[in-house]
């Protein structure tokens, strides 16, 4: 790894840490950068996942105020995230690369649609007298579990998926939804990272560069993201989700 490649990976880590906290899809910054630096895709994916964990942690801590009162919800949903992440990480190590390349853009597109229609869906449910459960019910748990599988396998845009799911099934404002998303993303990344450290080949130089950069980016992203009005945050989600779809479809 040349000094310029190291700098590029560090800068990509800063950007990814900030983007992950506000929405998600930070891996679409770091993963291509690491591959461009000559890293094999699977090693880049594994190293990227481990490196982004500190940024996820600083981002979740930055949303402490918005996490108030969500403990029981996150314990329930977090179990789904952890189990799903383990399954996804095992699939990454066992299946050929590119297995999910057809499914992933469809999932991201669906998540973007959910984010856009969430206010209308909330009004429709209220008009019908539907009282949503504080924890989203079984369908949300299944969705979070599926997002955990995806996150353990690759993870780019898992934040978009989670915001779409949480925002549609929970009767809560978007900033609190984003705070919950950050915790669930942290659980997914950390769970997969533990498995990767134990059994996968890792480029620890790249991990260190991404980890330091993502920690800085996560701290800065939390400060910015908490100040964004709901319509602006929703627009950012959709824009980044659209970029993720294009990136995955056309490389």
C-alpha positions in Angstrom: 0.0 0.0 0.0 1.5 3.3 -1.1 1.3 6.5 1.1 -1.2 8.0 -1.3 -3.4 4.9 -1.2 -3.2 5.0 2.6 -4.3 8.7 2.6 -7.2 7.8 0.2 -8.4 5.0 2.5 -8.2 7.3 5.6 -10.2 10.1 3.8 -12.7 7.5 2.6 -13.1 6.4 6.2 -13.9 9.9 7.4 -16.5 10.3 4.7 -18.0 6.8 5.3 -18.3 7.4 9.1 -20.2 10.7 8.5 -22.5 9.2 5.9 -23.2 6.1 7.9 -24.4 8.1 10.9 -26.7 10.4 8.9 -28.1 7.7 6.6 -25.9 4.7 5.7 -24.1 3.6 2.6 -20.7 4.6 3.8 -19.3 1.3 2.5 -19.9 2.6 -1.0 -17.1 5.1 -0.3 -14.6 2.9 1.5 -15.1 -0.5 -0.3 -14.4 0.8 -3.8 -11.4 2.8 -2.5 -9.9 -0.3 -0.9 -10.4 -2.3 -4.0 -8.9 0.5 -6.1 -5.9 0.3 -3.8 -5.3 -3.3 -5.0 -7.1 -5.2 -2.2 -9.0 -8.4 -3.2 -12.8 -7.8 -2.9 -13.5 -10.3 -0.1 -10.6 -9.0 2.0 -11.6 -5.4 1.3 -15.2 -6.2 2.4 -14.1 -7.9 5.6 -11.5 -5.2 6.5 -14.0 -2.5 5.7 -16.6 -4.0 8.0 -14.2 -4.2 10.9 -12.8 -0.7 10.3 -16.3 0.9 10.3 -17.3 -0.4 13.8 -15.6 2.5 15.7 -17.4 5.0 13.5 -20.7 3.3 14.2 -20.0 3.5 17.9 -19.2 7.2 17.9 -22.3 7.9 15.8 -24.6 6.0 18.1 -23.1 7.8 21.1 -23.8 11.1 19.3 -27.5 10.3 19.3 -27.7 9.5 23.0 -30.6 12.0 23.6 -32.7 10.6 20.8 -32.2 7.1 22.2 -34.0 7.9 25.5 -36.9 5.6 26.0 -35.9 3.1 23.2 -34.1 0.6 25.3 -36.7 -2.2 25.3 -37.4 -1.6 21.6 -33.7 -1.9 20.7 -33.3 -5.0 22.8 -36.0 -6.8 20.8 -34.9 -5.5 17.4 -31.2 -5.9 18.3 -31.6 -9.6 18.7 -32.8 -9.8 15.1 -29.9 -7.7 13.9 -27.3 -9.9 15.7 -28.7 -13.2 14.5 -29.2 -11.9 10.9 -25.6 -10.5 10.9 -24.1 -13.8 11.9 -26.0 -15.5 9.0 -24.9 -12.9 6.5 -21.3 -13.0 7.6 -21.2 -16.8 7.2 -22.8 -16.5 3.8 -20.0 -14.0 2.8 -17.4 -16.5 3.7 -19.1 -19.5 2.1 -20.8 -18.2 -1.1 -19.3 -16.9 -4.3 -18.8 -13.1 -4.6 -21.7 -11.4 -6.2 -24.5 -13.7 -5.0 -26.6 -10.8 -3.9 -25.9 -8.4 -6.7 -29.3 -8.8 -8.2 -31.3 -8.6 -5.0 -29.5 -5.7 -3.3 -30.5 -2.9 -5.7 -34.2 -4.0 -5.4 -34.0 -3.9 -1.6 -32.4 -0.4 -1.6 -35.1 0.8 -4.1 -37.9 -0.5 -1.9 -36.3 1.2 1.2 -36.2 4.5 -0.7 -39.9 4.1 -1.6 -40.7 3.4 2.1 -38.9 6.5 3.2 -40.8 8.7 0.7 -44.2 7.3 1.4 -43.7 7.1 5.2 -45.6 10.3 6.1 -48.6 9.3 3.9 -48.5 5.8 5.3 -48.5 7.2 8.8 -51.5 9.4 8.0 -53.4 6.5 6.3 -52.8 4.2 9.3 -54.0 6.9 11.7 -57.1 7.5 9.6 -57.9 3.8 9.7 -57.5 3.8 13.5 -54.5 1.5 13.3 -52.5 1.6 16.5 -49.0 0.5 15.7 -47.1 -1.4 18.4 -44.3 0.4 20.2 -41.8 -2.1 18.9 -43.2 -2.4 15.4 -44.6 -5.9 15.7 -43.4 -9.2 14.1 -43.1 -7.8 10.6 -40.6 -5.2 11.6 -38.6 -7.8 13.5 -38.5 -9.9 10.4 -37.5 -6.9 8.3 -34.7 -6.0 10.7 -33.5 -9.6 10.8 -33.4 -9.6 6.9 -31.5 -6.3 7.0 -29.0 -7.9 9.4 -28.4 -10.7 7.0 -27.7 -8.2 4.2 -25.5 -6.0 6.6 -23.4 -9.0 7.6 -22.9 -10.0 4.0 -22.0 -6.5 2.6 -23.7 -3.7 4.5 -23.7 -0.8 2.0 -27.0 1.0 2.3 -28.2 -1.1 5.3 -28.9 2.2 6.9 -31.3 3.1 4.1 -33.1 -0.2 4.6 -33.3 0.2 8.3 -34.7 3.8 8.1 -37.3 2.7 5.6 -38.4 -0.2 7.8 -38.3 1.6 11.2 -39.9 4.8 9.8 -42.8 2.9 8.4 -43.5 0.5 11.3 -42.8 2.8 14.2 -44.9 5.8 15.3 -41.9 8.0 16.1 -40.1 11.0 14.6 -37.4 10.6 12.0 -34.5 11.7 14.3 -35.4 9.0 16.9 -35.7 6.5 14.1 -32.3 7.5 12.9 -30.8 7.0 16.4 -32.3 3.5 16.5 -30.9 2.8 13.1 -27.4 3.7 14.3 -27.6 1.3 17.2 -28.9 -1.6 15.0 -26.2 -0.9 12.4 -23.6 -0.9 15.1 -24.8 -4.3 16.3 -24.8 -5.7 12.8 -21.3 -4.4 12.0 -19.8 -5.4 15.4 -21.3 -8.9 15.3 -19.9 -9.6 11.8 -16.6 -8.0 12.7 -16.1 -10.5 15.6 -16.6 -13.4 13.3 -14.3 -12.0 10.6 -11.5 -11.3 13.1 -11.7 -15.0 14.2 -11.8 -16.8 10.9 -11.3 -14.4 7.9 -8.2 -12.9 6.3 -7.9 -9.2 7.3 -5.8 -6.3 6.1 -5.1 -4.7 9.4 -3.4 -1.6 7.9 -6.6 -0.8 6.1 -8.7 -1.6 9.2 -6.7 1.0 11.2 -7.0 3.7 8.6 -10.7 3.2 8.1 -11.3 2.9 11.9 -9.6 6.2 12.7 -11.2 8.0 9.8 -14.7 6.6 10.5 -14.4 7.6 14.2 -13.8 11.2 13.2 -16.5 11.1 10.6 -19.0 9.4 12.9 -18.5 12.2 15.5 -18.9 14.9 12.9 -21.8 13.2 11.2 -23.8 12.9 14.5 -23.4 16.7 15.1 -24.7 17.5 11.6 -27.4 14.8 11.3 -29.1 15.7 14.6 -29.7 19.2 13.3 -31.3 18.2 10.0 -35.1 18.8 9.7 -37.1 15.6 8.9 -37.8 16.5 5.3 -34.2 17.3 4.6 -33.0 14.1 6.3 -35.6 12.2 4.3 -34.3 13.7 1.1 -30.7 12.8 2.0 -31.8 9.2 2.6 -33.4 9.0 -0.8 -30.5 10.7 -2.6 -27.9 8.4 -1.1 -30.1 5.4 -1.7 -30.4 6.3 -5.3 -26.6 6.7 -5.6 -26.2 3.3 -3.9 -28.5 1.7 -6.5 -26.6 3.2 -9.4 -23.3 2.2 -7.9 -24.3 -1.4 -7.3 -26.0 -1.7 -10.7 -23.3 -0.1 -12.9 -20.2 -0.4 -10.7 
